[in-house]
Amino acid sequence: MEVTLSQLIESAPELAVALRTDIRKGKLAAKRQEGVAGRPYVVDTQALMQSDREAFRQLAQDLEAGREVVRSRNSNAGRIHHTSTIGNEANWQPFMKIMESQQSMMSQLLEVLTDEMRHRQERVDRQAREMQELSYKLGQSHQQIERLERLLKDHAENHLEQA
C-alpha cells in the first residue's frame, strides 16, 4: 500500500522529522512524484515495515490494518498509540478522570475568587461607611469652629465696647 509523506505526517506528526530525514538519507525507500510541491514523496508501507525503527513498523501496521492512529501529546517520538474501537469506555476513563480533576480545580478556584471578591466588597463598603462618618464628623467640627469663632468675635466686641 502506498501512502504520501503528507499522509504519514498527518498520521504521526511526531515522526515527521525522522521520516523526512530517513527519506533524504536513503534509509527509507520513497518515490518522488514529479510536479508536486511540498512533500512529493510516496512511501510503500512495506518499506516502512522493513525499517529499523519500531515506530515506523508500528505506523505501517496501523495503516495497513486501517486503524486510526491516535497520538499522545506527551509521548516520545518513537511511541504511537492505536485504537481499533474509539467507543470503548475504558479508553475514555483516563480522560474522564483528568476532566473531573480539572473541574474540581476550577470549582475551588472559583470559590477562592468569589470569597476574595466578597471580602474586597465588604472592605470597600466598610471604608465607604467610615468615610461617611468622618465626613459627618468633619461637618460637625466646622460648625463647632464657626460657633467658637462667633463667640470669640462677640467676646472681643464686648471687651472693645467696655474699654
Secondary structure, 3 states (H helix, E strand, C coil): CEEEHHHHHHHCHHHHHHHHHHHHHCCCCEEECCCCCCCCEEEEHHHHHCCCCHHHHHHHHHHHHCCEEECCCCCCCCCCEEECCCCCHHHHHHHHHHHHHHHHHHHHHHHHHHHHHHHHHHHHHHHHHHHHHHHHHHHHHHHHHHHHHHHHHHHHHHHHHHC
